Amino acid sequence: MEYLGVFSVLFLMLGALALMAWLVRRFGLLPGAHRSKPADKELEVVASRLLDARNRLVVVRWHGKDYLIGTGANGVTLIDTHRPDFADMVANTGKEKG
């Protein structure tokens, strides 16, 4: 009978852990995760690709224009602008290998 108590506490703890994980993902509480609000349509992260441990390519749409930027240890650098295929380029980076 004591096994029933042990397993019920185990399942209760697993359920609480699953609920917390869902809440963290649902409300964007992960470090580095983009939090979008319904009213935040002026600035939008379209695509993002991690290049290595410190550098990332990001396609940002601001006022209807796309900007390809690089972020890293040296800060943020504008790489190019006004090309409609940035999101596809970033999404497909690294997929050609394999």
C-alpha positions as CSV (number, residue, x, y, z in Angstrom):
1,M,0.0,0.0,0.0
2,E,2.9,2.4,0.6
3,Y,3.8,2.0,-3.1
4,L,0.5,3.7,-4.0
5,G,1.5,6.8,-2.0
6,V,5.0,6.9,-3.6
7,F,3.7,6.6,-7.1
8,S,0.9,9.2,-6.5
9,V,3.5,11.7,-5.3
10,L,5.8,10.8,-8.3
11,F,3.0,11.4,-10.8
12,L,2.0,14.6,-9.0
13,M,5.5,15.9,-9.2
14,L,5.8,15.0,-12.9
15,G,2.5,16.7,-13.6
16,A,3.7,19.9,-11.9
17,L,7.0,19.8,-13.8
18,A,5.1,19.4,-17.1
19,L,2.8,22.3,-16.2
20,M,5.7,24.5,-15.4
21,A,7.5,23.6,-18.7
22,W,4.3,24.4,-20.6
23,L,3.9,27.8,-18.8
24,V,7.6,28.7,-19.5
25,R,7.1,28.0,-23.2
26,R,3.7,29.5,-23.4
27,F,4.7,32.9,-21.9
28,G,8.2,33.1,-23.5
29,L,10.1,33.0,-20.2
30,L,13.2,31.3,-21.8
31,P,16.3,33.4,-21.9
32,G,17.0,34.7,-25.4
33,A,13.5,33.8,-26.6
34,H,11.6,36.4,-28.6
35,R,8.5,37.5,-26.8
36,S,5.8,38.8,-29.2
37,K,2.8,40.7,-28.1
38,P,-0.3,41.1,-30.2
39,A,0.3,44.9,-30.4
40,D,4.0,44.4,-31.4
41,K,3.5,44.1,-35.1
42,E,5.8,47.1,-36.0
43,L,9.0,45.1,-35.2
44,E,9.1,41.3,-35.9
45,V,11.8,38.7,-35.9
46,V,11.1,36.7,-39.1
47,A,13.9,34.1,-38.9
48,S,16.9,33.4,-36.8
49,R,19.8,31.0,-37.2
50,L,22.6,30.2,-34.7
51,L,25.9,30.2,-36.5
52,D,28.1,29.2,-33.6
53,A,28.1,29.6,-29.8
54,R,28.3,33.4,-30.0
55,N,27.1,34.5,-33.4
56,R,23.6,34.5,-35.0
57,L,22.0,35.7,-38.2
58,V,18.6,37.3,-37.7
59,V,16.0,38.6,-40.2
60,V,14.1,41.5,-38.7
61,R,11.0,43.1,-40.4
62,W,10.5,46.7,-39.4
63,H,7.9,48.9,-41.0
64,G,7.4,46.4,-43.8
65,K,11.2,46.2,-44.7
66,D,13.4,43.2,-44.0
67,Y,16.9,43.6,-42.5
68,L,19.5,40.9,-42.3
69,I,21.6,41.5,-39.2
70,G,24.4,39.6,-37.5
71,T,24.7,39.5,-33.7
72,G,27.7,38.4,-31.7
73,A,30.4,39.4,-29.3
74,N,31.1,42.6,-31.2
75,G,27.5,43.7,-31.1
76,V,24.9,44.0,-33.9
77,T,25.9,44.5,-37.5
78,L,23.6,45.3,-40.5
79,I,24.6,42.9,-43.3
80,D,22.0,43.7,-46.0
81,T,18.6,45.1,-46.4
82,H,15.5,45.2,-48.7
83,R,15.9,41.6,-50.1
84,P,12.7,39.6,-50.0
85,D,14.5,36.2,-49.7
86,F,16.3,36.8,-46.4
87,A,14.0,34.5,-44.4
88,D,14.4,31.7,-46.9
89,M,18.2,32.1,-46.9
90,V,18.4,32.0,-43.1
91,A,16.0,29.1,-42.7
92,N,17.9,27.0,-45.3
93,T,21.4,27.8,-43.9
94,G,23.1,24.6,-42.9
95,K,20.5,22.4,-44.5
96,E,22.4,21.8,-47.7
97,K,25.0,19.8,-45.8
98,G,24.1,16.2,-45.1
